[in-house]
């Protein structure tokens, strides 16, 4: 390797001894507030945490998540499980509603057809 090759290698920025211009201990962007350091737990979100039918305090949860805060695993799982139950109940209700609607439409259609045949 010639001396010109050595010079090209060091000037390309592939040096292991380069230092970062950003601090790893301070915030780089001071205008954006830091995310909350604590994670919200079930007790922080729910007023009666032992009651499985209790709904979360959406104002607290929304504000914490807008600030890019985190949840504990137990709190996140409880919210996901509750949402899943609501979704399945809602889905079942509308499926049942659609089935009943089809039955009623078919019944009315048959009655109309039967009354037309009587004429």
C-alpha positions as CSV (number, residue, x, y, z in Angstrom):
1,X,0.0,0.0,0.0
2,X,1.4,3.3,-1.0
3,X,1.3,6.5,1.1
4,X,-1.4,7.9,-1.2
5,X,-3.6,4.9,-0.4
6,X,-3.2,5.4,3.3
7,X,-4.2,9.0,3.0
8,X,-7.3,8.1,1.0
9,X,-8.3,5.5,3.6
10,X,-8.1,8.0,6.5
11,X,-9.8,10.8,4.6
12,X,-12.8,8.5,3.7
13,X,-14.1,8.6,7.3
14,X,-13.6,5.0,8.0
15,X,-11.6,5.6,11.1
16,X,-12.5,3.8,14.3
17,X,-11.2,6.6,16.4
18,X,-13.8,9.2,15.2
19,X,-15.9,10.8,17.9
20,X,-19.6,11.4,17.7
21,X,-20.8,15.0,17.6
22,X,-23.9,14.1,19.5
23,X,-24.0,13.5,23.3
24,X,-25.3,10.1,24.5
25,X,-26.2,11.4,27.9
26,X,-28.1,14.6,27.0
27,X,-31.1,15.2,24.8
28,X,-30.0,16.2,21.3
29,X,-33.3,18.1,20.5
30,X,-34.0,20.3,23.4
31,X,-37.3,21.8,22.0
32,X,-39.2,18.4,22.2
33,X,-40.1,17.4,25.7
34,X,-38.7,14.1,27.0
35,X,-40.9,11.0,27.1
36,X,-42.2,10.1,30.5
37,X,-39.7,8.0,32.4
38,X,-42.2,5.9,34.3
39,X,-44.4,3.2,32.7
40,X,-48.1,3.3,33.4
41,X,-49.3,0.3,35.4
42,X,-52.8,-1.1,35.7
43,X,-53.3,0.9,38.9
44,X,-52.5,4.1,37.1
45,X,-55.0,3.5,34.3
46,X,-57.9,1.8,36.0
47,X,-59.7,3.2,39.1
48,X,-60.6,-0.3,40.3
49,X,-57.8,-2.4,39.0
50,X,-59.1,-5.7,40.5
51,X,-62.5,-5.3,38.7
52,X,-62.3,-7.0,35.3
53,X,-65.2,-4.9,34.0
54,X,-63.6,-1.6,34.9
55,X,-62.8,0.7,32.0
56,X,-59.5,2.6,31.6
57,X,-59.2,6.3,32.3
58,X,-58.8,7.4,28.7
59,X,-57.7,10.9,29.5
60,X,-54.7,9.6,31.4
61,X,-53.9,6.9,28.9
62,X,-54.2,9.3,25.9
63,X,-52.0,12.0,27.5
64,X,-49.3,9.4,28.4
65,X,-49.3,7.9,24.9
66,X,-49.2,11.3,23.2
67,X,-46.1,12.1,25.2
68,X,-44.6,8.8,23.9
69,X,-44.9,7.1,27.3
70,X,-44.9,3.4,27.8
71,X,-47.1,0.9,29.5
72,X,-46.2,-2.1,31.7
73,X,-46.8,-5.5,30.0
74,X,-49.7,-6.3,32.3
75,X,-51.5,-3.0,31.5
76,X,-50.9,-3.4,27.8
77,X,-52.2,-7.0,27.8
78,X,-55.3,-6.1,29.8
79,X,-56.1,-3.3,27.3
80,X,-55.6,-5.7,24.4
81,X,-57.7,-8.5,26.0
82,X,-60.5,-6.1,26.8
83,X,-60.4,-4.7,23.3
84,X,-60.5,-8.2,21.9
85,X,-63.6,-9.1,24.0
86,X,-65.4,-5.9,22.9
87,X,-64.5,-6.5,19.3
88,X,-65.7,-10.1,19.4
89,X,-69.0,-9.1,21.1
90,X,-69.5,-6.3,18.6
91,X,-68.7,-8.7,15.7
92,X,-71.1,-11.3,17.1
93,X,-73.9,-8.8,17.5
94,X,-73.6,-7.5,13.9
95,X,-73.3,-11.0,12.6
96,X,-76.5,-11.9,14.4
97,X,-78.1,-8.7,13.2
98,X,-77.3,-9.5,9.6
99,X,-78.6,-13.0,9.9
100,X,-81.9,-11.8,11.4
101,X,-82.1,-9.1,8.7
102,X,-81.7,-11.7,6.0
103,X,-84.4,-14.0,7.6
104,X,-86.8,-11.1,7.8
105,X,-86.2,-10.0,4.2
106,X,-86.6,-13.6,3.0
107,X,-89.8,-14.0,5.0
108,X,-91.3,-10.7,3.7
109,X,-90.3,-11.7,0.1
110,X,-92.0,-15.0,0.4
111,X,-95.1,-13.4,1.9
112,X,-95.2,-10.9,-0.9
113,X,-94.8,-13.7,-3.5
114,X,-97.5,-15.8,-1.8
115,X,-99.9,-12.9,-1.8
116,X,-99.2,-12.1,-5.4
117,X,-99.9,-15.8,-6.3
118,X,-103.3,-15.6,-4.5
119,X,-104.4,-12.8,-6.8
